């Protein structure tokens, strides 16, 4: 089974008219340690009225302060976000939106709790790698994502295709044999989910170029054939890449095609 969904490159950006642009001038929060803009943070401690508040098991709060003035947030269920201001040491977010995945009552309640906390204009403070949000008796402490979850190296990691990007959509191929690859030195080996392949690869810290691939010639059918063609098509183009912990994004030079991959734990 395959599912086709809209790529939400910046969840909540459609709410720009309801919010305000990020301002990081002489805000109270930025005086102590700089601005959180351009960084991602993961929760390490949450207290309410001095007592530790436990999140839903297996979840963690993530805040992404994007350069264009948006805050993305995630608590283990939906991808949410809105336009914000950081002026005066306060997070100001008038509205937010995002995906509407059914994740169970506990996770959905946690989504709503965080959204309401952010709308309640908490104060913010950055000290070194730590961001603290405070509102009334609630204190949320987060650390820089790159400290808590350092990016995995592109080489030596098995990357499995999680989605195929085309234009503004990402297509997921579920129920099929996985497509994946591993880079070792100047060689790439992997599978399209149908055919095995290997060949030369060159890379910098942001670009990837795959040379002529040697492949098996198994006849692929249906969605398996479509996935096979998509993987080989992307790998055959000059690529840029970015890594966010255990997620790798490959994009063609024009940004119109790509692969989203994940390193399975």
N, C-alpha and C positions, 0 to 999 in steps of 0.2 A: 504494500500500500504506500502511496506517496501523498504527501501533503504539500500544498503550495500556500505560502504565507507572505505577507508584505514585510519587507525589511524595514525595521524601525531603527534607523541609524541614530536618531536622537529622540527617544521617546519623550513625548510631551512638548515638543517644539511648536506644535500647532497652537499651544496655549500662549504664545508670545504676547498676544494682545491683552492677555489678562495679567501678565506679570510685568517685571521691569528688568532692565539690563543689569548685569553684574557690575558693581562698583566696589573697588578695593582700595580707595584712596586712603584717608586717614581714619579708617574704621578702628574701633576699639580692639577688635579681634586681631587685626593684622599687625598692631603695634608690637605684640609679644613674640611673634615668630613667623610672620609672613602670611601669605594668602593660600587658601586651599585650592584655588583655581588651577585647573590643568592636572589635578591629582585625583586619585581614587583612594578611598579609605574603607577599612573593614572594622567592624565592631569588635572590641575586646572586653568591654564591661558596660553594663547597664544597671543603674540603680534608680529606685523610686523611694523617696523619703528615707534615704540612707540604707535601704535594704536592696540586695542584689535581686534583679528581676531576670528570670530565665526566659530565653527565647524558645520558640518551638524547636524541639530536638532536631538536629541536622540542618538548622538554618543559621544564617548570619546576615547582619545588616551591611549593605554596601552602598556607599555614596560616591557618585562620580561627578566632580565639579568640572564641567566642560568649558573650554575656552570661549565658546560663543555665547555664554550667559545662561546656560541651562544646567539644572541639577538632575541627574538620573539617580534613581534609588531602587533597591531590590532587597527583599527580606526572605527570599526563598520561594516566592510564588510568582507574582507579576513583575514585569519590567515597567517601572513608573518614572515620571519625571515632570518637571515644570520649569518655567523661567523664574529666575531669582535675582535678588539684590543682596549683597553682603555689607552694605553701607552701615556705619555705626556699630559694627560688631554684632549685627543681628541678621539672621537668615530671614529674608522676606520672600515668601512664595504665596501668591494669592490663589492659585489653582494648580491642579495637577491632573494628569491622565496617563493612560498606558494600556497595556494588554488586559484582557479579561479572561484569564485562564481559571478554570475551576480547580482549586488546589485543596479544598477541604476547609471547614469552618475556622480551624485554628490559624492556618496560614493566611487566610483572607482577613481575619481579624487583625493579625499582625501587620499586614499591609496597611489596613485602615488606621491602625494606631500610629504607625510611623508617618503616614501622610498627614494626619491631624497634628502630630508633634511638629512637623516642619511648617505647617500652616500657622501654628501658634507663635511663630516668630521667636524661636530660641536664640539665645546668644551663642556666639561661636568664638573659639580661641584656639590658635595653633601654637604649639610649643614643640620645636624640633619636628619629629615625625608623628606627633600626636595631635589629633583634633578632638576638642571637647565641645559638645552641644549641651546647653543647660536651659531648662524651662521649668520654673517653679521647683518642685521637688525632684524632677527628673533630670538625670545626668547620663548622657551617652558618650562614652569614650571610644574613639576609633584610632587606628594606626594606619599609616601609609601602606597601601596594598603591596607595594614593592618590597616592603620590609616583612610583612606577614606572609605573603605568598610571592616570592621572587619568580620572575619569568623563567620558564623552562627553556633550555637551549634548543635552537632549531635543529642542530645536529645531535644525533644519538638518541633522539626521542621518536617514538612511534606515533605519528599523527594520523588520526582516523577522520575521514570526511564526515562532517555533521550536516553540511548543507551546501548546495550549489547556487551561487548568486548569478542572476541574469537581470540586468537593468535594476529595477527597484524591488525585485522579488527574490526570495530565497526558497528553493525547493528542497524538501527533505525526502529522502528515499528510505522508508522504513520497511523492515521485513526482508531486506536483501542482504547478501553477503557484503561485508564492509569493504569500502575502498580505503586504502591507507598508503603511507610511504614512510620511509626512514632515510635520513641522509647520514652517511658516514664518510668523512673526508670529502672527496670530490666525486662521490658516487651516490646516486639515488636509487633505491629499490622499493618496490611496492606492488600493489594490486589495484585494479579498477573495480574490484568486486566480481570481475569476470576474467580478465587477463592479467597475468603477471608482467611486470616491466622492470627494466633497469637501464641506467645510462649515466652519462656524465652530468655534473651540476657545478656551477660556479655561483658564488654568493658574496654579498657584502653584508653590512649590518642592516640593510633595508631592502636589498634587491636579490632576486633569485632568477637564474637562467638555466633551464634544463636543456641539454643537448639532445641529439638523436637517440631515441629510446629503442632498445631491443625488446620485443614483446612476444608473448604467446599469441596464437591465432585461434582462440576459442570463439565459436559463433555465439554471440550474445543475443538474447531476445527481450522484447518488451522494455520494461523500466531498467532492467539490467543493462541493456544495450544503450539506453539513454544516459545512464550514469557513466558507463564506460566511455562514451564519446565526450561527455562533459569534462571528465577528469583529464583525459588526454588532450582535449582542446585547450584547457586552461594551462596545463603544464607545458604545452608547446608554445606559449606566448611569453614575452618578457614580463616579469612579475615584480611587484613590490610586496613586502610582507611586514606584518606587525604581530607581536606576541603579547598577550595579556594572560600571565600565569600559565594556564594549561590550554589556552585557546590560541590558535594560529589563523590569521586571515591572509590569504593570497589574493591579490588583485592584479588584473591586467593593467597596462599602462593607461588606458582610457577610463579605468575604474568601472567599466560596464559589466565585466564578468569576473568570477572568482570562486574560490573555495573557502568554506569555513571548516576548520578542523579542530579536533580536540584530542588531547593526550589522555587516554583512559587511565584511571587510577588502578 
